[in-house]
Every structure is written in C-alpha cells, then in structure tokens.
Amino acid sequence: MEPPVSGPRPRTCRACGKKFDYPVKGSAATRHHCAECVELPAETRRVLERLSARIAALEHSLRRLPKQP
C-alpha cells in the first residue's frame, strides 16, 4: 500500500466549480469549497451546490443524447 500523498492536491469547489489546490497554508479554502465560496453564508452555498449538481447532471444528459444530423 502506498503512503498518503502530502502537499496540495487539486480540488473542485462544490458551489462554483472552480479548480483550486487544497490544502494551502494560509488559505481559507476547505476540502469542498474554494476560498471565495467559504465566505458565503451556508444557506447560499447549499443552494449553489444543488444548482451546480443539477447543471452537471443536465450537461451529462445532453452529452449522452444521440447526435442529430
């Protein structure tokens, strides 16, 4: 079994979809949210997470549709 990787790893914010590194010393970012979204009220983040997940599901559905000539 390999030892755990230390240092920053790329993450995707659940609220806005932005890519960010976590953990970064001095950054307010959490495991699930970028530094900008962490400062939003929890209720707002929750709504943004649901909308982001719904958009991702719709995009996935569109990619699976057969191509129309």
C-alpha positions as CSV (number, residue, x, y, z in Angstrom):
1,M,0.0,0.0,0.0
2,E,1.3,3.4,-1.0
3,P,1.8,6.1,1.7
4,P,-0.7,9.1,1.5
5,V,0.3,11.9,-0.7
6,S,1.2,15.1,1.1
7,G,1.0,18.6,-0.1
8,P,-1.7,20.5,-2.1
9,R,-3.9,18.5,-4.3
10,P,-6.3,19.8,-7.0
11,R,-9.9,20.1,-5.9
12,T,-13.1,21.4,-7.5
13,C,-15.4,23.7,-5.5
14,R,-18.8,22.2,-4.9
15,A,-20.5,25.6,-5.1
16,C,-18.9,27.3,-8.1
17,G,-17.0,24.5,-9.9
18,K,-13.7,26.4,-9.7
19,K,-10.5,24.4,-9.5
20,F,-8.3,25.1,-6.5
21,D,-5.4,23.5,-4.6
22,Y,-6.1,22.1,-1.1
23,P,-4.6,22.4,1.5
24,V,-2.6,25.6,1.0
25,K,-1.2,27.2,4.1
26,G,-3.0,30.5,4.9
27,S,-5.9,29.8,2.5
28,A,-9.4,29.9,3.8
29,A,-10.4,27.1,1.4
30,T,-11.8,23.9,2.8
31,R,-11.9,20.4,1.4
32,H,-15.1,21.1,-0.5
33,H,-15.2,24.9,-1.1
34,C,-12.7,27.4,-2.6
35,A,-11.6,30.5,-0.6
36,E,-14.2,32.7,-2.2
37,C,-17.2,30.4,-1.6
38,V,-16.2,29.7,2.0
39,E,-17.0,33.3,2.8
40,L,-20.6,32.9,1.5
41,P,-23.4,32.2,4.0
42,A,-24.0,28.5,4.5
43,E,-27.5,28.7,3.0
44,T,-26.2,30.3,-0.2
45,R,-23.5,27.7,-0.6
46,R,-26.1,25.0,-0.1
47,V,-28.3,26.4,-2.9
48,L,-25.3,26.9,-5.2
49,E,-24.2,23.3,-4.6
50,R,-27.6,22.0,-5.6
51,L,-27.7,24.2,-8.7
52,S,-24.2,23.1,-9.7
53,A,-25.0,19.4,-9.3
54,R,-28.2,19.9,-11.3
55,I,-26.3,21.7,-14.1
56,A,-23.7,18.9,-14.2
57,A,-26.4,16.3,-14.4
58,L,-28.1,18.1,-17.3
59,E,-24.8,18.5,-19.2
60,H,-24.2,14.8,-18.7
61,S,-27.6,14.0,-20.1
62,L,-27.0,16.3,-23.1
63,R,-23.7,14.5,-23.9
64,R,-25.5,11.2,-23.9
65,L,-28.2,12.2,-26.4
66,P,-27.7,10.9,-29.9
67,K,-26.2,13.3,-32.5
68,Q,-28.9,14.8,-34.8
69,P,-27.9,15.3,-38.5
